[in-house]
Amino acid sequence: MSDSEQDYQVITANRLKDGLIVYMTKDGGMTGWTENIDYAHVAGADELEGLLATAQKDEARNIVVGIYPVEIAGNKVPLTARERIRASGPSIRMGDDAVPFNSSDFSI
């Protein structure tokens, strides 16, 4: 299989501390988790099984939950709409942006 035909993936999960979506990083022999897909480690098919085993150890240590690989295109863009939404953040306004502060249409 040539490089142009090879599938590339990143590993994603939810961090148990706050529920945020995270992606596995790798620097040498050290792995970790980041909220930004741009810093995710890209794995080919030959490396994926080992990274999933490492992620499962973090899941057993209650660092992350719900690990799985996400297939990506160039520039770390997920191939599915669901994963593109997860990577880009919430699709609705949250917090102070959810309700206008001085809106006459809103009362408590």
C-alpha positions in Angstrom: 0.0 0.0 0.0 1.4 3.4 -1.0 1.4 6.4 1.3 -1.3 8.0 -0.8 -3.5 4.9 -0.1 -2.7 4.5 3.6 -5.3 5.4 6.2 -4.2 7.9 8.8 -5.9 8.2 12.2 -5.7 10.1 15.5 -7.0 8.7 18.8 -9.7 10.6 20.6 -11.4 10.3 23.9 -13.1 12.3 26.6 -11.1 13.5 29.6 -12.7 12.3 32.8 -11.7 15.4 34.8 -13.9 17.8 32.8 -15.5 15.8 30.0 -13.7 17.7 27.2 -12.8 16.0 23.9 -9.1 15.2 23.8 -6.6 13.7 21.3 -3.6 11.6 22.0 -0.2 13.2 21.5 3.2 11.5 21.2 6.7 12.9 21.6 9.3 10.3 21.4 8.3 7.6 23.9 6.0 9.9 25.9 2.3 10.2 25.2 -0.3 12.6 26.5 -3.6 14.2 25.7 -4.5 17.6 24.1 -7.7 19.5 23.4 -6.4 20.6 20.0 -6.5 18.1 17.1 -3.7 20.1 15.5 -1.3 18.6 18.2 -2.6 15.1 17.9 -0.2 12.3 16.9 -1.1 10.9 13.4 -0.8 7.2 13.3 -0.6 4.9 10.3 -2.1 1.4 10.4 1.2 -0.1 11.6 1.3 2.1 14.7 -2.4 2.3 15.6 -2.7 -0.9 17.7 0.2 0.1 20.0 -1.3 3.6 20.5 -4.7 2.1 21.3 -3.1 -0.1 23.9 -1.4 2.9 25.5 -4.7 4.8 25.4 -6.5 1.9 27.1 -3.9 2.1 30.0 -4.9 5.8 30.4 -8.5 4.7 30.4 -7.8 2.1 33.1 -6.1 4.8 35.2 -9.3 7.0 34.8 -7.6 9.7 32.8 -9.8 9.4 29.7 -12.9 7.4 28.7 -14.4 6.3 25.4 -11.2 6.0 23.3 -11.4 5.3 19.6 -9.5 6.1 16.4 -10.7 8.8 14.0 -9.8 8.6 10.3 -8.4 11.9 9.1 -7.5 13.6 5.8 -4.6 16.0 5.2 -4.1 18.8 7.8 -5.7 16.6 10.5 -9.3 17.1 9.2 -11.6 14.3 10.3 -13.5 12.6 7.5 -16.9 12.4 9.1 -19.1 15.3 10.0 -19.5 14.1 13.6 -15.8 14.2 14.2 -15.3 17.6 12.4 -17.9 19.0 14.8 -16.2 17.4 17.8 -12.8 18.8 16.7 -14.1 22.3 16.1 -16.0 22.7 19.4 -19.6 23.1 20.4 -22.1 24.0 17.6 -24.2 26.0 19.9 -23.5 29.1 22.0 -22.5 28.4 25.6 -22.1 30.3 28.8 -22.3 34.0 28.7 -22.8 33.9 24.9 -25.9 31.7 25.2 -28.2 34.5 26.5 -27.8 38.1 25.7 -27.1 40.0 29.0 -29.7 42.8 28.6 -32.3 41.1 26.6 -35.9 42.3 27.2 -37.1 38.9 25.9 -35.4 37.0 28.7 -36.3 37.1 32.4 -35.7 34.8 35.3 
